[in-house]
Amino acid sequence: MTTTMMARSCEEAAHQHDRAAAHYRHSARHLAKGEHAAAVKERDLAIDHSDRARIEELAVRPDGMASEIRTQTEAAWHFVG
């Protein structure tokens, strides 16, 4: 992988993490207002962006594999969500 491709993958992963965080914040606001359907929609969007970030991150790993701890953490987030 060239340096520019790696930089582009890192930037895309960072962007997807930012989007996920924004959706989680919106989900919390909807929950605070008692808007459960909107909160679930925002949470689902956040999970989607987190998945996209993970895919980008796997592209820059030399082994192309996610660590066991990260996999366990993601499973916990999906369970909570």
N, CA, C and O of each residue as an XYZ file, in Angstrom:
324
protein
N       0.859     -1.171      0.000
C       0.000      0.000      0.000
C       0.903      1.232      0.000
O       1.823      1.346      0.810
N       0.624      2.137     -0.914
C       1.433      3.351     -0.980
C       1.085      4.282      0.175
O       0.049      4.140      0.825
N       1.965      5.224      0.408
C       1.762      6.173      1.499
C       0.503      6.997      1.282
O      -0.234      7.258      2.232
N       0.249      7.407      0.056
C      -0.953      8.217     -0.195
C      -2.219      7.400      0.011
O      -3.218      7.922      0.505
N      -2.190      6.128     -0.359
C      -3.362      5.276     -0.129
C      -3.580      5.063      1.360
O      -4.717      5.057      1.833
N      -2.482      4.887      2.102
C      -2.595      4.707      3.544
C      -3.126      5.981      4.202
O      -3.974      5.918      5.091
N      -2.632      7.122      3.768
C      -3.111      8.399      4.322
C      -4.594      8.583      4.030
O      -5.348      9.041      4.889
N      -5.007      8.231      2.834
C      -6.410      8.373      2.461
C      -7.291      7.448      3.312
O      -8.373      7.846      3.744
N      -6.830      6.219      3.549
C      -7.575      5.287      4.396
C      -7.666      5.793      5.834
O      -8.711      5.671      6.473
N      -6.575      6.359      6.338
C      -6.583      6.914      7.697
C      -7.535      8.097      7.803
O      -8.270      8.223      8.782
N      -7.523      8.953      6.806
C      -8.428     10.102      6.808
C      -9.882      9.657      6.737
O     -10.743     10.221      7.413
N     -10.152      8.660      5.932
C     -11.528      8.168      5.813
C     -11.985      7.522      7.114
O     -13.126      7.713      7.534
N     -11.106      6.762      7.752
C     -11.455      6.154      9.039
C     -11.742      7.230     10.081
O     -12.698      7.114     10.847
N     -10.923      8.267     10.112
C     -11.139      9.364     11.064
C     -12.473     10.057     10.785
O     -13.209     10.395     11.712
N     -12.773     10.263      9.524
C     -14.047     10.893      9.147
C     -15.230     10.031      9.602
O     -16.213     10.548     10.133
N     -15.130      8.735      9.392
C     -16.220      7.845      9.797
C     -16.371      7.819     11.320
O     -17.490      7.743     11.826
N     -15.268      7.880     12.046
C     -15.350      7.958     13.513
C     -16.039      9.255     13.949
O     -16.858      9.250     14.867
N     -15.704     10.355     13.290
C     -16.346     11.637     13.607
C     -17.846     11.567     13.357
O     -18.635     12.048     14.169
N     -18.242     10.971     12.240
C     -19.664     10.845     11.911
C     -20.371      9.970     12.941
O     -21.483     10.282     13.366
N     -19.720      8.863     13.344
C     -20.318      7.976     14.347
C     -20.538      8.729     15.661
O     -21.596      8.613     16.280
N     -19.538      9.494     16.076
C     -19.668     10.255     17.326
C     -20.809     11.258     17.234
O     -21.557     11.435     18.196
N     -20.949     11.909     16.096
C     -22.043     12.877     15.922
C     -23.398     12.183     16.016
O     -24.324     12.714     16.630
N     -23.519     11.015     15.419
C     -24.796     10.290     15.485
C     -25.086      9.815     16.902
O     -26.240      9.827     17.332
N     -24.057      9.396     17.633
C     -24.276      9.010     19.028
C     -24.749     10.210     19.857
O     -25.622     10.064     20.713
N     -24.183     11.384     19.608
C     -24.632     12.585     20.328
C     -26.089     12.892     20.000
O     -26.872     13.220     20.891
N     -26.453     12.786     18.727
C     -27.844     13.029     18.339
C     -28.774     11.995     18.975
O     -29.883     12.326     19.394
N     -28.327     10.768     19.043
C     -29.122      9.718     19.676
C     -29.380     10.054     21.146
O     -30.496      9.889     21.638
N     -28.351     10.521     21.837
C     -28.506     10.891     23.251
C     -29.493     12.044     23.414
O     -30.298     12.051     24.345
N     -29.430     13.012     22.512
C     -30.370     14.135     22.580
C     -31.805     13.666     22.381
O     -32.716     14.114     23.077
N     -32.000     12.756     21.421
C     -33.344     12.233     21.182
C     -33.839     11.446     22.392
O     -35.009     11.546     22.764
N     -32.962     10.672     23.000
C     -33.364      9.930     24.195
C     -33.757     10.868     25.326
O     -34.721     10.612     26.048
N     -33.004     11.959     25.479
C     -33.307     12.923     26.533
C     -34.692     13.546     26.333
O     -35.361     13.908     27.301
N     -35.112     13.665     25.086
C     -36.427     14.228     24.764
C     -37.522     13.163     24.756
O     -38.696     13.484     24.573
N     -37.149     11.912     24.952
C     -38.120     10.825     24.933
C     -38.483     10.348     23.533
O     -39.485      9.658     23.350
N     -37.684     10.708     22.561
C     -37.928     10.330     21.163
C     -37.157      9.044     20.864
O     -36.060      9.084     20.308
N     -37.735      7.918     21.236
C     -37.020      6.652     21.159
C     -36.803      6.173     19.726
O     -35.744      5.625     19.422
N     -37.766      6.362     18.852
C     -37.606      5.912     17.464
C     -36.472      6.672     16.780
O     -35.662      6.077     16.069
N     -36.416      7.966     16.992
C     -35.347      8.774     16.395
C     -33.993      8.398     16.991
O     -32.983      8.389     16.287
N     -33.971      8.086     18.293
C     -32.720      7.690     18.948
C     -32.200      6.384     18.364
O     -30.997      6.233     18.151
N     -33.096      5.443     18.107
C     -32.693      4.162     17.536
C     -32.144      4.364     16.128
O     -31.155      3.736     15.751
N     -32.777      5.232     15.353
C     -32.303      5.516     13.996
C     -30.893      6.108     14.029
O     -30.026      5.694     13.260
N     -30.667      7.067     14.911
C     -29.346      7.679     15.029
C     -28.307      6.669     15.502
O     -27.174      6.671     15.020
N     -28.685      5.809     16.442
C     -27.764      4.782     16.927
C     -27.379      3.840     15.799
O     -26.213      3.468     15.671
N     -28.355      3.449     14.978
C     -28.063      2.564     13.855
C     -27.114      3.227     12.856
O     -26.221      2.575     12.315
N     -27.310      4.517     12.616
C     -26.399      5.249     11.730
C     -24.997      5.298     12.328
O     -24.009      5.166     11.605
N     -24.905      5.488     13.648
C     -23.605      5.521     14.319
C     -22.894      4.179     14.183
O     -21.694      4.133     13.914
N     -23.627      3.096     14.367
C     -23.035      1.766     14.237
C     -22.550      1.541     12.806
O     -21.487      0.960     12.589
N     -23.334      2.004     11.832
C     -22.935      1.870     10.435
C     -21.631      2.612     10.162
O     -20.742      2.082      9.495
N     -21.514      3.839     10.676
C     -20.282      4.604     10.483
C     -19.104      3.955     11.215
O     -17.976      3.981     10.722
N     -19.363      3.377     12.381
C     -18.297      2.675     13.102
C     -17.813      1.472     12.308
O     -16.614      1.199     12.253
N     -18.747      0.753     11.692
C     -18.368     -0.388     10.855
C     -17.536      0.060      9.658
O     -16.557     -0.594      9.298
N     -17.923      1.165      9.048
C     -17.162      1.686      7.912
C     -15.753      2.084      8.345
O     -14.788      1.845      7.618
N     -15.632      2.689      9.528
C     -14.318      3.067     10.043
C     -13.460      1.829     10.279
O     -12.265      1.827      9.981
N     -14.073      0.782     10.813
C     -13.330     -0.455     11.066
C     -12.807     -1.042      9.758
O     -11.674     -1.522      9.704
N     -13.610     -1.008      8.723
C     -13.170     -1.527      7.423
C     -11.969     -0.733      6.912
O     -11.006     -1.310      6.407
N     -12.031      0.580      7.046
C     -10.895      1.409      6.619
C      -9.657      1.118      7.455
O      -8.544      1.097      6.928
N      -9.837      0.896      8.743
C      -8.705      0.625      9.615
C      -8.045     -0.714      9.285
O      -6.826     -0.851      9.382
N      -8.844     -1.682      8.902
C      -8.275     -2.976      8.536
C      -7.389     -2.857      7.304
O      -6.436     -3.619      7.142
N      -7.703     -1.903      6.439
C      -6.904     -1.713      5.222
C      -5.491     -1.228      5.541
O      -4.568     -1.494      4.771
N      -5.304     -0.533      6.644
C      -3.972      0.003      6.953
C      -3.172     -0.888      7.903
O      -1.997     -0.623      8.158
N      -3.798     -1.940      8.428
C      -3.060     -2.874      9.297
C      -2.176     -3.762      8.443
O      -2.618     -4.248      7.402
N      -0.947     -3.983      8.855
C      -0.048     -4.821      8.043
C      -0.548     -6.257      7.896
O      -0.334     -6.883      6.858
N      -1.211     -6.780      8.926
C      -1.696     -8.158      8.855
C      -3.124     -8.239      8.329
O      -3.601     -9.322      7.988
N      -3.817     -7.085      8.261
C      -5.184     -7.063      7.743
C      -6.211     -7.679      8.671
O      -7.343     -7.941      8.265
N      -5.820     -7.911      9.916
C      -6.731     -8.556     10.866
C      -6.979     -7.646     12.067
O      -6.089     -6.922     12.514
N      -8.194     -7.699     12.570
C      -8.535     -6.942     13.772
C      -8.022     -7.690     14.997
O      -7.958     -8.919     15.006
N      -7.663     -6.945     16.015
C      -7.193     -7.596     17.238
C      -8.369     -8.235     17.973
O      -9.516     -7.826     17.792
N      -8.088     -9.218     18.781
C      -9.120     -9.929     19.537
C      -9.831     -8.992     20.506
O     -11.048     -9.079     20.668
N      -9.088     -8.101     21.149
C      -9.693     -7.165     22.099
C     -10.666     -6.243     21.373
O     -11.762     -5.989     21.871
N     -10.284     -5.746     20.217
C     -11.168     -4.860     19.462
C     -12.446     -5.600     19.057
O     -13.534     -5.027     19.128
N     -12.333     -6.840     18.641
C     -13.493     -7.629     18.250
C     -14.437     -7.796     19.436
O     -15.653     -7.677     19.281
N     -13.893     -8.068     20.609
C     -14.716     -8.214     21.810
C     -15.392     -6.906     22.170
O     -16.549     -6.906     22.591
N     -14.693     -5.791     22.012
C     -15.259     -4.482     22.309
C     -16.426     -4.177     21.372
O     -17.471     -3.694     21.808
N     -16.243     -4.459     20.093
C     -17.313     -4.210     19.130
C     -18.531     -5.067     19.444
O     -19.660     -4.590     19.331
N     -18.329     -6.309     19.833
C     -19.447     -7.180     20.189
C     -20.202     -6.612     21.382
O     -21.431     -6.678     21.428
N     -19.481     -6.058     22.341
C     -20.124     -5.454     23.514
C     -20.945     -4.238     23.104
O     -22.057     -4.059     23.602
N     -20.429     -3.402     22.214
C     -21.179     -2.225     21.765
C     -22.450     -2.633     21.037
O     -23.496     -2.015     21.238
N     -22.385     -3.647     20.205
C     -23.579     -4.095     19.496
C     -24.604     -4.671     20.467
O     -25.808     -4.520     20.258
N     -24.137     -5.327     21.523
C     -25.046     -5.852     22.524
C     -25.750     -4.723     23.275
O     -26.954     -4.793     23.522
N     -25.000     -3.688     23.635
C     -25.569     -2.546     24.358
C     -26.542     -1.797     23.462
O     -27.602     -1.360     23.908
N     -26.171     -1.652     22.190
C     -26.985     -0.899     21.247
C     -28.279     -1.555     21.004
O     -29.091     -1.049     20.229
